[in-house]
Amino acid sequence: MADQIFVKIPFALNGDKSPAVPEPLQISGEVSFDQGWPLRYSQDPNTTGLLIERSDMNYLFYLMSLNQKQYQVSGVPLFITTADNGGVPYPYAKNALVLYDAGSGFNIYQSLTNANTALPTVTANWSLIDPYNRLIERNDTALTGTPTVPTKPPLTNSTAAASTAYADLAVAASKAANPFCQAKVSFGIDNADNVVINGTPFNVTSVVRNSEGLFTINFTNPIVGEYCVSALGTANNGGANGAIKSASNGTNPPTLKTATQLQIVFGDGANRIDIGQANILIF
């Protein structure tokens, strides 16, 4: 690609450019924007022909180089005023870009409609092009007003921005499935010391027992907010109390209580025991 030539000074900036070349057709056969240089300029100037005037050439080259410089400097043409267009508002096409000074300096505006004759300050017809509304990276940005973001589906796990309705949807989904609790499960221990889930659990994927008799309940969907636990159990020799923050027989107490997992232990008041049947409710 060839190097551009920047027009620092429009041609004939301070030269003789008067009078300006007229726009409409000239009956006399003189130069105009409508006809350019008519046939009379190719004829003998000593008879019926006309001479190409120096001031006309200066004006035309000045006009072209002046507009070229404006494009090179700004990249967008100036708004065509009614006075520029002979007293008639210019009808801009949709998506046309213009430079316009509404009183605080020049800004770029984009036409929102076809045959747009309104001033760029009319927001129904023009949109101010703000570079900070484009997809550019900015750090530590403080949002003001009431910006909106999409509402993600419940249980979406990502760093994407989401509205506060996200939490409401998760709560609504949980309540719709079971209006009284967020999770529940019944389980026991079989003869091979395996955990067996009885019935149909709600929002519980699995229950795992470790060698110390601690039971880890894994939730299918995260529990919303802080929650409380109701744990009842039966043993071969009477009742069994459930706990999530106590130790028994000097062994390690349960410490896991998150939105996705809960650790619980059962005992008879003196010893940690494996239960015959446990009923867990999460509120």
N, C-alpha and C positions, 0 to 999 in steps of 0.2 A: 504494500500500500504506500502510495506516495505521501511525502510529508505535506501537511496542510500549510497554506500561507495565511497567517493571521492578519486580518485587515486592521492594523492599528489606527490608521488615519483614512477615513473615507475619501475616495477620489474627489479632487477639486473641492475639498472642505471649505477653503477660503477663496476659491476661484469664482469666476463670473458664471452664475447659473440662472440668470434671470433673462427673460421670463421662463416659467416652468413649461415643459411640454404638456399640452392639454390632453385630456383623456378621450373625449369624443371625436368622431370623424370631423375633419375640417373641410368645408366645402371648397375652400381655396386650394386644396391639394397640399397643404403643408403637413409637416410631421405631426403625428398624434399617437397615443397609445392604441387606439382602435386600428389604425392603418399602418403604423410604423412610418417608414419613408416611402411615400407614394411615388408613382412613375415620374412626376415632374423633377425629382431629384436625379434621375438618370438622363435628363435632357440637358441641352446646352443652356447654361445660365445666362448667356447673352441674348437668348430669345425667350422661350417660354419656361425654361428650366429654373430650378431653385438651388441655391447653395446650402450645403449642410453647415449650419451655424455652430461655431465653437461653443457658445453658451448652451445650445441644445445638447451637444455631446457631453459637456461637463455635467449638466443636470442629470442625464440618463445614467452615466457612470457613477455619479454621486449617489443617486437613488439606490442603485443595485448594491454598491459596496457598503452603503450605510445599513441596509437591511441585512446584508451578509454578516457584518460585524455584530449586529444585535443578536442574531442567531448564535454566532460563535461565543459571545459573552454570556447570554442567558439561556440558550437552548430552547426557549419557548417564545413565540411571538407576542408582542404587546396586544392587549385587547383593542379591537377596532371600535372606536367610539362612533356615535351617530355623526359627529362632525367630520370624522375621517371618511365616512361613507356617503358624503354628499347630503347629509340631513336625514338619512334613513338608517334605522338600526340594522346592523348586519345579522343575518340569521345563521347562527353557528349550528353545526351538526353535533349530534350526540358524541361524547367522548373527546371533543376538541379541547385542547389545552391553551390557556392564555395567561399572560402576566398582567396583573392588575393591582393598582395601589388603592386600597379602600380607606387609607388614612394613616396606616401604620407601617408603610413600606410595601414593596412589591411582593406578591405571593402568587403561586400557581393555582389556577382554578380549572376544574374539569366540567364540561357541559354534561348535564344529566338528561337533556332532551334534544330532540331534533328541532330545527327552525327556532333556535333559542335566541331571542332578541333581548332578553333581560340583562341587567347589569350583574356582574359576578357576585355582588352582595346579596342577591336573591337566592336564598338557600334552597328553595324548591326547584331552581333551575341549574344551580352550580354547586359544586362541592369543592371546598378548600383542600388542596393536597397538602397534608401534614406529614412530613417525613417520619415523625415519631409514631405514626400509625402503621408503618410498614413493618415487615418481619425483619427486624434488626435486633441484635443482641444488646441488652442493657442489663447492668448489674444493680442490685439493691434498689429496684424501682418501687417507689411508694405510689400505689394506686389511689386515686381520689374519685369522688362521685359515686356512681353505682355501676361499675363494670360488671359484666356478666360472663360466666364460664359455663361449659356444658355440665349437665348432671350425669354422672357415670352410673352404670348399673350397680346394684348392691353387690358387695364383696369384690369389687374391682381392686386389685392390688398393684398400684403403679405410682409413679411420681407425677402423673398428670394432674393439672389443676381441676378441681371439681367444686360444685356449689354445695352449700350447706344442706340442700335437699338430699344429698347422698346419704347422710346419716338417717334422715327421716325415712327414706326408702328402705334402708336396712331394718329399722325398727318396725316399719309397717309390714315388711315381709315376715318378720319373726312373729309378730302379733297375729297376722293373718293365718299362719300355720298353727299356732297354739296361743290363744289369748291369755293364758294363765302363767306361762313360763317360757324361758328362752331355750331350755334343753331339759331332757329327762331321759333316764335309762334305768333299767332293772337288770341286775346280773348276779351271778353266783359262781362258785368253784366246783368243777366236776371232780371225779375220783382221780383224774390224772393231773390235778392242780392247774387245770386250764380255766381261763375266764370264759364263761358262757353267758351271752346276752339273751335275756328272756323277753319275749314279746317284741313289740316294734318300738325302737327308740326314736326320740325326736331330737334332731340336730346333734346326734352323737354318731361318730364313725366307728370308734372302737374303744375298748377298755383293756388296758394292759397291766398285768401284775408283775412286780419285780421280786427279787429273792427276799426282800425285807418285808414283803406284804403290803407294799405301797401300790395303790391302784391309780393309774394315770388315765383320765378320761379325755379323749380327743374329740373336739367339737367339729362338726361338718362345716358350719359357718361361724365366723367369729361372734362372740358374745358382745352385745352392745353395752358400753358403759360398765360401771362397777356393779358387781352382782353378789347375791347371797346364795347360800347353798343349804338345802335341806337333805340330810343323809340319814336314812333309817335302815336298819339291817336286822336279820335274825340269824342266830347261831344254833348249833346243836344243843348247847346248854343254856339257852335263854337269849336275851336281847343283846344286840351289839350296837354301840354308839359310834357314829362316824365323826371324824374330825379332819380339819385341813391345816391346823396350826398347833399340833401337840405331838409330844413324843411318848413312846411307851416302851418299857423294858430297855431303856437306854439306847434304842436304835434311833437313826436319824428321822426327824419329823418331816412331814410333807412341806415343801417350800414352793411348789409350782402352782401358781394361780394367775393365768393370763386369759386373754380373750379367746385363745384357741385350745388351751389345755388346762386341766385341773387335776391336782394330785390329792388323793384322799386316803385315809387309813381308818380301820375299824378296830375297836377294842371293847373289852367287857368291864373296863374300869381299872383293871390291873395288868392285863396282858393284851398285846396285839394279837388279833385272831383273824382267820379267814372266815368270811361269812357264808352262810348258806344262801341267803338272798339279801341283796342290797337294792334300795330304791333311792335314786338321786333325782332331786329337782333343782333346777337352776333358775333363779328369779332375777 
